Amino acid sequence: MATNSLSLGQSLSGNQTLVSKDGTFALGFFTPGNSHKFYIGIWYNKLPGQTIIWVANRKAPVSDPTTSKLQISDLGNLVLLDSAKSQVWSSNSTAKVNIAILLDTGNLVLRNDSNSEVDLWQSFAHPTDTWMPGGWLGVNKITGEYQSLTSWKSPEDPAPGLFGFSMNPDGSDEYVMIWNASNIYWSSGLWNGQYFSNIPATREKTAFNFTFIDNKERKFATYTMVVDSILTRSVVDSEGQGKQWFWINNTQQWQTLITQPLVHCDAYSLCGPFGVCDEKNPDSICRCAEGFKPASEQEWANTDWSSGCSRKLQLQCEKDEFFPMPNTRLPANIPESLNMTNEVECKEACLKNCSCTAYVYGTGCSIWKGELRNLQQPNVGGENGGTLYLRLAASDLPSPSSSNTNIVVVVVSAVAGVVVILVS
């Protein structure tokens, strides 16, 4: 008979599991996709497939679950030992515990004994990519510790990815989606005392009961469902979107109710450096810019585009050429503005600067150095767009016969000035 607890002196290995009393959740070893790596995780026990809501050793998988063990150590921590009996993960509880219990909420708690209701450690305080009803996200004002979500690296790799959902690091009462802990690309809007302005589901008379608490010790948000039987989870996925999922009994599938940001390409650096985001591409939302190839073919095959693209050929500085990319959302990197009177001067300034990777001439001359991120083509929103001239090795330029892109021919006349002729 399945049990919901693991006591001091017991261990869990192989296909053994803990199952919550109501049977909703299970904890044990799992392997995502075809990865052949094993992790301790929590999933929905009664649903088809295996929807993971929490991962313990996401940074340190084990290769053999039959000889690996999850147990409570003599020091009073929940630990995972690999085949060599080396510790690869620990709860790092500050208090000594002797029992682990999987609750009906999906929360794994550590306590002194089975009769205690004091949680000395709990998985809800250390979420991975999923925010469950009853869980919370926020900051401990005393320790400075944040409870936040971090995406999986890819659907087959639960290692921490680059996308996160967290309380705004500047201390304001809002939640943000953030790339690499540095670039915010979506916000919930400020808490106005009743709801977050950019999240309609936090308003009154919805399926959610949202609570925001700010006291001397902590600042955090938590939510429950009006109807307890509704299965839902909030996830930051490996493609940079935050999604609220609901289980639909009729179809026996998960369905999204809320997706943020709604425009997928708005996820910061989704396609990595020199990657181009194209929402209309039926094969893949990410592709490499002309003259570039995936930096890691294997990662791209697993829909992990974070490494972006690398050049096919090395640049030769003043021997290089420029490839026009019309209707492109310009890079997120802040450009350098140059005081140039025409496009020829702008192009020459970029060409002579071997660090310059692209330029745009519109109301003025802007050049970019180093990696280019957040390129989108076509520029669906139409904002912050134009024709970007991407620096390539001359032999990487496509021939006119193999490209439908217009080539810009510049004719300089001492009498008439500068004439720009577009030739198809």
C-alpha positions in Angstrom: 0.0 0.0 0.0 1.3 3.4 -0.9 2.3 5.8 1.9 2.5 9.5 2.0 5.5 9.7 4.3 9.2 8.8 4.6 10.6 8.5 8.1 14.2 8.4 9.5 15.6 5.0 8.7 13.6 4.6 5.5 14.6 5.3 1.9 13.0 5.6 -1.5 14.6 4.3 -4.7 13.7 2.8 -8.1 10.0 3.0 -8.9 9.0 3.5 -5.3 6.8 6.5 -4.6 5.1 8.6 -1.9 1.4 9.2 -2.7 -0.6 11.9 -1.0 -3.5 10.6 1.2 -6.1 11.6 -1.4 -4.1 10.1 -4.2 -3.7 13.4 -6.2 0.1 13.7 -6.1 3.0 11.3 -6.2 6.7 11.8 -5.4 9.5 9.7 -6.8 12.1 9.3 -9.5 11.3 10.4 -13.0 13.1 11.0 -16.3 11.9 13.7 -18.7 11.4 12.7 -22.3 14.4 10.8 -23.7 17.0 12.4 -21.5 18.0 9.2 -19.6 18.7 11.3 -16.5 16.7 10.8 -13.3 15.3 13.4 -10.9 13.2 13.4 -7.7 10.0 15.2 -8.5 6.3 15.6 -7.7 3.6 15.0 -10.2 -0.2 14.5 -10.6 -0.7 10.9 -9.8 -4.2 10.3 -11.3 -3.7 12.1 -14.6 -2.4 10.6 -17.8 1.1 11.4 -18.7 3.3 12.9 -16.1 2.9 16.6 -15.3 5.8 17.6 -13.0 5.1 20.4 -10.5 8.4 20.3 -8.5 11.9 19.0 -8.9 14.4 18.5 -6.1 17.8 17.8 -7.8 17.2 19.9 -11.0 20.9 20.8 -11.1 22.2 17.3 -10.3 20.5 14.4 -12.0 21.4 10.8 -11.2 22.0 8.1 -13.7 20.5 5.0 -11.9 17.4 5.4 -9.6 17.7 1.8 -8.5 20.9 2.4 -6.6 20.2 6.0 -5.7 18.3 6.8 -2.5 16.1 9.6 -1.1 16.3 9.5 2.7 16.5 11.5 5.9 20.1 11.8 7.0 21.4 11.5 10.5 21.8 15.3 10.5 18.1 15.7 10.0 17.9 16.7 6.3 16.1 15.1 3.4 18.9 14.1 1.1 19.4 12.3 -2.3 22.4 10.0 -2.5 23.6 8.7 -5.9 25.0 5.2 -6.7 28.3 6.1 -5.0 26.4 7.2 -1.9 27.5 10.8 -2.6 25.0 13.5 -1.6 23.7 15.3 -4.8 20.9 17.2 -3.2 19.8 18.3 0.3 16.8 20.2 1.7 19.3 22.2 3.8 16.8 22.5 6.6 17.9 24.7 9.4 16.1 22.6 11.9 16.5 18.8 12.4 13.7 16.8 11.0 12.8 13.1 11.0 9.8 12.7 8.7 8.9 13.9 5.2 5.2 14.0 4.2 3.6 14.6 0.8 0.4 16.6 1.4 -2.8 16.6 -0.7 -1.9 20.1 -2.0 1.3 18.7 -3.6 3.5 20.3 -0.9 6.3 18.2 0.5 6.9 19.1 4.1 9.5 18.1 6.7 8.5 17.8 10.3 9.8 16.6 13.7 7.2 13.8 13.9 4.1 12.6 12.2 1.8 14.2 14.7 3.4 17.7 14.4 1.8 20.3 12.2 4.8 22.6 12.2 6.5 22.6 8.8 10.3 23.0 9.3 10.9 22.9 5.6 8.5 22.7 2.6 8.8 22.5 -1.2 6.2 25.3 -1.6 8.9 27.6 -0.1 11.4 26.4 -2.8 9.3 26.3 -6.0 10.9 25.4 -9.3 8.9 26.4 -12.4 5.4 25.9 -11.0 3.3 28.0 -8.6 0.5 25.9 -7.1 -2.7 26.9 -5.3 -1.7 27.4 -1.6 1.9 28.2 -2.6 3.3 31.7 -2.4 5.8 33.9 -4.2 7.5 36.8 -2.6 10.4 37.9 -0.5 11.5 37.3 3.1 12.4 40.8 4.4 14.6 39.4 7.1 16.7 37.0 5.2 16.3 38.6 1.7 15.4 35.3 0.2 13.0 35.3 -2.7 10.4 32.7 -3.6 10.3 32.8 -7.4 9.8 30.6 -10.4 12.6 29.6 -12.8 11.9 27.9 -16.1 13.2 24.5 -17.1 16.2 24.8 -19.6 14.2 22.8 -22.1 11.2 20.4 -22.0 13.7 17.5 -21.5 16.0 19.3 -19.0 14.7 20.6 -15.7 17.9 22.5 -15.0 17.3 26.2 -14.2 16.6 28.1 -17.5 17.0 31.8 -18.2 13.3 32.8 -17.6 11.9 33.7 -14.3 8.8 35.0 -12.5 9.5 37.0 -9.4 8.6 40.0 -7.3 10.2 43.0 -8.8 13.7 43.3 -7.5 13.3 47.1 -7.1 10.9 46.4 -4.2 7.7 47.6 -5.8 4.4 45.7 -5.3 4.3 43.9 -8.6 5.5 40.7 -10.2 7.7 40.6 -13.3 8.9 38.1 -15.9 12.7 38.5 -16.1 15.4 37.1 -18.3 18.7 36.0 -16.8 17.8 37.8 -13.6 18.5 41.1 -15.4 16.1 42.1 -18.1 12.4 42.6 -17.3 10.1 41.9 -20.2 6.6 41.8 -18.6 5.0 43.0 -15.4 1.8 42.3 -13.5 1.2 45.9 -12.8 1.2 47.3 -9.3 -1.1 45.8 -6.6 -3.8 48.4 -6.0 -5.2 46.8 -2.8 -7.5 44.5 -4.7 -5.8 43.2 -7.8 -2.7 43.4 -10.1 -3.7 45.8 -12.9 -2.3 43.6 -15.8 -3.7 40.3 -14.5 -7.5 40.2 -14.9 -7.7 36.9 -13.1 -6.7 38.6 -9.8 -9.8 40.8 -9.8 -12.9 39.9 -7.8 -15.5 37.4 -9.0 -13.1 35.1 -10.8 -12.2 31.4 -10.2 -9.2 32.6 -8.1 -9.0 33.9 -4.5 -5.9 36.1 -4.6 -4.2 37.5 -1.5 -1.3 39.9 -1.2 0.3 40.3 2.2 2.9 42.9 3.2 4.1 42.8 6.8 7.3 43.3 8.8 8.7 39.9 7.9 7.5 39.0 4.4 5.8 40.4 1.3 4.2 37.8 -0.9 1.1 36.8 -2.9 -0.8 33.5 -2.7 -3.9 32.1 -4.3 -6.5 29.4 -3.9 -9.3 28.3 -6.1 -13.0 29.1 -5.4 -13.8 25.5 -6.3 -11.2 23.2 -4.6 -11.7 20.4 -7.1 -10.4 22.5 -10.0 -6.9 21.5 -11.0 -4.7 24.4 -12.0 -1.1 25.4 -12.0 0.9 28.5 -13.0 4.1 27.8 -14.9 7.0 29.7 -16.4 7.9 27.6 -19.4 11.2 27.1 -21.1 10.1 29.4 -23.9 9.7 32.4 -21.6 5.9 32.6 -21.2 3.9 32.4 -18.0 0.9 30.2 -18.4 -2.1 29.4 -16.1 -3.1 25.8 -16.9 -6.4 24.1 -16.1 -7.2 20.4 -16.4 -10.2 19.7 -18.6 -11.9 16.4 -17.7 -13.9 16.2 -21.0 -10.7 16.3 -23.1 -8.4 14.8 -20.5 -5.9 17.6 -21.3 -4.4 20.7 -19.9 -5.6 24.0 -21.4 -4.2 27.5 -20.9 -6.5 30.3 -19.6 -3.8 33.0 -19.2 -0.6 33.5 -21.2 1.9 36.3 -20.6 3.4 37.9 -22.5 0.7 37.2 -25.1 3.1 37.8 -28.0 5.6 35.0 -27.8 8.4 37.0 -29.4 8.2 39.5 -26.5 9.9 37.0 -24.3 13.3 38.6 -24.0 16.1 36.9 -26.0 13.9 33.9 -26.7 16.1 33.0 -29.7 19.4 33.9 -28.2 22.1 36.1 -29.8 21.7 36.6 -33.5 18.5 34.5 -33.5 15.4 35.8 -35.2 11.9 35.3 -33.8 9.2 34.6 -36.3 5.7 33.8 -34.8 4.3 32.9 -38.3 7.0 30.3 -39.0 5.2 26.9 -39.0 8.4 24.9 -38.3 10.0 26.8 -35.5 9.5 30.2 -33.9 13.3 30.7 -33.9 15.7 30.8 -36.8 19.2 32.1 -37.3 19.9 35.4 -39.1 21.4 35.2 -42.6 25.1 34.1 -42.3 24.5 32.4 -39.0 23.9 28.8 -37.8 22.7 27.4 -34.5 25.4 27.5 -31.9 24.2 24.1 -30.6 22.3 21.9 -33.1 21.3 19.5 -30.2 19.9 22.3 -28.0 17.9 23.7 -30.9 16.5 20.3 -31.7 15.2 20.3 -28.1 13.7 23.8 -28.5 16.3 25.3 -26.3 17.4 28.4 -28.3 19.2 30.2 -25.5 22.6 29.7 -27.0 21.5 31.5 -30.1 23.5 31.5 -33.4 27.1 31.7 -34.4 28.7 33.1 -37.6 29.3 30.7 -40.5 32.3 32.7 -41.5 34.6 35.0 -39.5 34.4 38.8 -40.3 37.2 40.5 -42.2 36.6 44.0 -40.9 36.7 46.5 -43.7 36.2 43.8 -46.3 32.8 42.9 -44.8 29.4 43.7 -46.3 26.0 44.4 -45.0 22.8 42.4 -45.4 19.5 44.3 -45.3 16.8 43.0 -43.0 13.6 45.0 -43.7 10.7 45.1 -41.3 12.7 44.0 -38.4 12.2 44.8 -34.7 15.5 46.4 -33.8 17.8 44.8 -31.3 17.1 45.2 -27.6 20.7 46.2 -27.0 21.0 50.0 -26.7 22.7 51.4 -29.8 25.3 54.0 -30.1 24.1 57.2 -31.9 26.4 58.8 -34.4 26.2 62.3 -35.9 26.1 61.3 -39.6 24.4 63.3 -42.3 23.5 60.4 -44.6 23.3 56.6 -44.9 26.6 56.3 -46.7 28.5 57.9 -43.8 26.6 55.7 -41.3 27.5 52.6 -43.2 31.2 53.6 -43.5 31.3 54.4 -39.8 30.1 51.0 -38.9 32.4 49.3 -41.5 35.5 51.0 -40.2 34.6 50.0 -36.6 35.4 46.2 -36.5 33.2 45.8 -33.4 30.1 47.2 -35.1 27.8 44.3 -36.0 24.8 46.3 -37.5 23.5 49.7 -38.3 20.2 51.5 -39.0 19.8 54.9 -40.7 16.5 56.6 -40.1 16.1 59.8 -38.2 19.8 59.4 -37.5 22.6 56.9 -37.5 22.5 54.1 -34.9 25.1 51.3 -34.7 25.2 48.2 -32.5 28.3 46.4 -31.2 28.6 42.8 -30.2 25.7 40.4 -29.9 22.2 41.3 -31.2 19.3 40.1 -29.2 15.5 40.2 -29.6 15.5 40.4 -33.4 12.0 39.8 -34.7 11.1 39.5 -38.4 8.5 40.3 -39.6 8.1 43.0 -36.9 4.5 42.1 -36.0 3.9 44.9 -33.6 5.4 47.5 -35.9 7.0 49.4 -33.1 10.8 50.0 -32.8 11.3 48.6 -36.3 13.0 49.4 -39.5 15.6 48.0 -41.9 18.6 46.6 -40.0 21.8 46.2 -41.9 23.6 43.2 -40.5 27.4 42.9 -40.9 28.5 39.6 -42.7 31.6 38.3 -44.3 31.3 39.2 -47.9 31.1 35.6 -49.1 28.2 35.0 -46.7 26.0 37.4 -48.6 23.3 35.6 -50.6 23.6 36.0 -54.3 20.8 38.1 -56.0 19.5 35.1 -57.8 19.0 33.1 -54.5 17.4 35.9 -52.5 14.2 37.8 -52.7 15.5 40.5 -50.5 16.1 43.9 -52.2 19.7 44.9 -52.5 20.6 48.5 -51.9 22.9 50.0 -54.6 24.3 53.4 -53.6 25.5 55.7 -56.3 27.6 58.7 -55.2 27.7 61.7 -57.5 29.8 64.8 -56.9 27.2 66.9 -58.6 23.9 65.5 -57.5 24.9 64.3 -54.1 23.8 60.8 -53.0 21.2 58.8 -54.9 19.9 55.5 -53.5 18.5 53.1 -56.0 16.6 49.9 -55.0 17.1 47.1 -57.4 15.1 43.8 -57.0 
